[in-house]
Amino acid sequence: MAKKEHWVSARGCVYNVNYHFVWSTKYRRKVLTGSVANDLNTLHESIAQKKGIDLVTQEIMPDHVHLFMTAHPKFSPANIVKIFKGITAKKLFEQHPEIKRKLWNGHLWNPSYYVGTCGDTTKDVVQRYIETQKVK
């Protein structure tokens, strides 16, 4: 199973839940540049800190973002995305009203997203571990 040093102990559980998220701007508009990208970077870090999420790394491209994080299992992936996309859209529109001219209908983010999960082990290792627990 996972190495102990990667586990996080919380009330009622021990976890190692890592997510890779990717989402894009509406119409793939290249608005995440310069100070907008810098502010988005800072917003991601602030949101993660406030929610108790470990933001391991992020990459902001002109038309999409990549976030890699470790989150408590109380957060569903859909809820994490809702939190990050909702807060960042509101704040970026407030801080940079000029990006609204490149978008319309008041939407910064495309409604879809990608999420992948990972831990320290592969599916095969977990399957073998479970199978060895069977009483023979």
FENHU-V334390 format. One record per pair of residues at least 12 apart in sequence whose ideal C-beta (glycine too) atoms are under 6 Angstrom apart, sorted by the first residue. I is the first residue (numbers start at 1). GAP is how many residues later the second one is. D is the distance in whole Angstrom. If there is no record, write none. Layout:
i=I gap=GAP d=D
i=I gap=GAP d=D
//
This chain:
i=2 gap=14 d=5
i=2 gap=117 d=6
i=2 gap=118 d=4
i=3 gap=117 d=6
i=6 gap=114 d=5
i=10 gap=62 d=6
i=15 gap=58 d=5
i=16 gap=103 d=5
i=17 gap=54 d=6
i=17 gap=56 d=6
i=18 gap=52 d=5
i=18 gap=100 d=5
i=19 gap=50 d=6
i=19 gap=96 d=6
i=19 gap=98 d=6
i=20 gap=48 d=5
i=20 gap=96 d=4
i=21 gap=46 d=5
i=21 gap=94 d=5
i=22 gap=44 d=5
i=22 gap=92 d=4
i=23 gap=86 d=6
i=23 gap=90 d=4
i=24 gap=39 d=6
i=24 gap=40 d=4
i=24 gap=86 d=5
i=25 gap=38 d=5
i=26 gap=77 d=5
i=26 gap=81 d=5
i=26 gap=84 d=5
i=28 gap=35 d=5
i=29 gap=73 d=5
i=29 gap=74 d=6
i=30 gap=32 d=4
i=30 gap=33 d=5
i=31 gap=68 d=5
i=31 gap=71 d=5
i=32 gap=28 d=5
i=32 gap=30 d=5
i=33 gap=29 d=5
i=36 gap=60 d=5
i=37 gap=23 d=5
i=39 gap=56 d=6
i=40 gap=20 d=6
i=41 gap=19 d=6
i=43 gap=45 d=5
i=43 gap=48 d=6
i=44 gap=14 d=5
i=47 gap=37 d=6
i=47 gap=40 d=6
i=53 gap=16 d=5
i=53 gap=18 d=5
i=54 gap=16 d=4
i=55 gap=14 d=5
i=56 gap=12 d=5
i=56 gap=13 d=6
i=77 gap=38 d=5
i=81 gap=32 d=5
i=85 gap=24 d=5
i=89 gap=19 d=4
i=89 gap=20 d=6
//
